[in-house]
Amino acid sequence: MLASFQNLTPIMDTHLLFIPFLAFYVISIEKTGEHFRLIYDVKGRFTVHRITAEEAKYKLCKVKKIIIGTKGIPHLVTHDARTIRYPDPLIKVNDTIRIDLDTGKITDFIKFDTGNLCMVTGGANLGRIGVITNRERHPGSFDVVHVKDSTGNSFATRLSNIFVIGKGNKPWVSLPRGKGIRLTIAEERDKRLAAKQGSS
């Protein structure tokens, strides 16, 4: 990946190239030894979150589908279009896998299940983080997942918007400032006033 970025630099400078970055994409800068992960903030914007060298070695991917290929070989397809052969048979659609970026192999996985931590990656609640509390199944339509954040606020979104990021309430990736907690307008105002008073 690093070599690819170096080779693309002259092209990127001409503004003729568009690279589609996705959530949880890891960016490493060799010259400075810095590492970052692209992740959503609670306002639904991509933020570049600084991470450690150890955390930069892996990436989380959501399982989009599992298919049987030629000669009966099972394949797993992730949200970033990776195709992995012979996945663990316990891994199902909507689960999250942890991939070693050096080898491209699955090192662990998290089941899509109640009680696990997730991030919302689409819809009105984009960027919010909480624990899955319930899944409503609606045959013929989209399933709805109910989530509760660490402050006790509950919200719901479509199943397709849910990305599991941790077992229980322990995340597998470090979280950006705010920890995925969306404040109300009044709470944001109070926070700004408190910060202003603290600095004066």
N, C-alpha and C positions, 0 to 999 in steps of 0.2 A: 504493500500500500504506500509506504513512504517513497519508494522508488517511482511509483506511478505519479505521485504528486510532484516530484522533482522534474520528471520528464514533461509534465503538463504545464509547468509554470509559464514558459514562453507563450503557449497558446492561451492560457487564462489571461495573460496580460493584454491580449488583443480583444478580450471580451467576446470571443466567438464560441466559448465553450460553457455549457451548463451542466453542472454535476448535481444530480438529485440526492441530496443528503436526507437520511432518514433518522428517526429517533434512535438514540443509543449508539449512534455512529461514533467511533473513536478516532480522534485526530492526534497524531504525535508529531512533534517538531524536533528533529534530531539535533539541530544546532544549539537549541536552548535546553533540551532535555525536558521540555514541558509536554504534558498530555492533557487532553480535554475530551469530554463526552458531550455530544449534542443531546439536549434534553429539553422538554417543555417546561415553561414556568406556568404559574397559575393564571396568567392572562392569555395563555394559549400561544405564546411566542417561543420560538427556538432560543435557547440560551446556551452559551458555551461554558460548560461547567468544568472547572479544573479538577483533575483526578491524579492519583498516584501512579507511579510506573507499574506497580503491581496490578492495579485495577485496569490499566490500559492493555493488559494482556488478554482480556476476554471481553466478550460482547453478549448481551442478551438478545434473543430472537424469539418472536412469537411464531408458533406453528400454525400455518394457514391451511395446509392440507397434507394428507398422507395418501399416497397412491402406490399401486403395485405396477411396477414396470415390466420390461421384457424379462422373460425367464423367471417370472414370479418374484423379482427382487423388489422389496419394499423401499420406497423413497419418501423422504420428508421434505416439504417445501416451507420455507420461512417467509416472514413479512418482507425481508430484503432480497427475496428471490434466490436464496441459497437452496441448493438441492443436496441432500445428504442421504447416502445409501445405508441400508441396514441399521435404522435407528432402533433404540430400545423399544420393544413392543408395548411397554407401559406408557410411552409417550403418545398423547392424543392431540387432536386439533384443539387449539386455544391454550395449550400448555406453553410454558416458556422454557427454552433450552439455553444453557450457557455454553458458548463456543470459544475454544482456545484459538486466538487469532493467528498463532504461529502454525498450528497443525490443521486448523479447520475442523477439528473433531469436537463432538459433544462431550463435555466433562461432567455435566449434571443437568437436572431439569426440575421445574416446579410445576405441580399439577394446578390446573385451573379449578380451584375449589374454594368453598367458603372458609373464611378465616385467614386467607392469604392476602398479602399486600399487593395492591395494583396501582397503576397510573392510568388515567383516562387519556387516550390519544386521539380523540375526535369528539365532535359534538359541542354542546354548550358548556360542558364541564371540562374541557380540554386542559390538561396540566394538573388537575387535582389528583391527590393521592389519598388512598384510604384502604380499609380492609373490606373484602367482599363479605357481605352479610346474607345475601339471598340471590337466587337466580329464578326469575319467572320464565317458564317455558310457554311459548305461544306458537303451536303448530301452524304452519302456513304463513307465519309472520316472523318478525324478529324477536329474539329473547331479550328480556330486560334484566339488568344486573343492578342490585342495590348495594351501595357502598357507604361506609361510615368513616369519616376522617378522624384524626387523633384528638380533635376538639369536641367530638360527639355529633357533629353535623352530618346528616344523611342526605344522599342524593342518588339519583338513578340515571342510567344511560344504557344504550344498546350494547349487547354483548360484543359486537365487532369493535367497539371503542375501548375495550378493556385489555390492558397489557399487564400481566402478572409480573411483579418485580421482586417478590420476596416470599419466603416461607414464614407463615405467621405474620408478625408485624416487624420482622427484621429484613430490611432491604438488601438485595445482592449488589446494588450499586449505591455509591454515595449520592445524596440528594442535594439539589440546589438550595439556595437561600429561600426560606419560607417553608421548606419541607412539603410542598404541595398543598398547603393550607390556604384556601381563598378567604380573604377578609371581606367583610361588608364595607360599604362606603364609610360608615360611621367608625368602624374599627380602623380603617386605613387613616382616617382623619386623626383619631386619637393617637395612633402610633406616630404619625408625623409630628404632632404637637409635643408628645413626650420626648421625641428625639431632639426637637428644637429647644425645648427647655433644658434638656440634659447637656446640650452643647453651649448654652449661654451662661 
